[in-house]
Amino acid sequence: MNSKHTVRYCQNKFLDEGILFFNIGTSCLLRLVLAIYSLRKYFDGKVAVLLEKSDPNLDFIVQCLSKFDISEFYFERPDIGCRRNSGYTIKPFVLSLSPFETTVFSDADILFKHNP
């Protein structure tokens, strides 16, 4: 991990409520950016993204997300003995790391829309 990324684990619930995303690698990064972009049109509350701390693309991912006023947290990916679809299998683990007391957990393949 690049030394300029301070590892912030979030086992302690220090924020009241917020929306949590997580990202592994770059395959869904565009979806994540679009989801947060659409969310920020209507929601100015707390948003956090959990990032895999050993991701070789971490600098690029952080740069892509830097425009959206989010908190970044890092996690170590557990070894579950499965490579295919492992992002799906670690969702319960990732949700347990939420920094929020009350969490809305969203996949990146969503667009937020407001109906006035």
Buried (B, 14 or more C-beta within 10 A) or exposed (E): BEEEBEEBEBEEEEBEEBBBBBBBEBEBBEBBBBBBEBBBEEBEEBBBBBBBBEBEBBEEBBEBBEEBEBBBBBBEBEEEEEEEEBBEEBEEEBEEBBBBEEBBEBBBEBEBEEEE
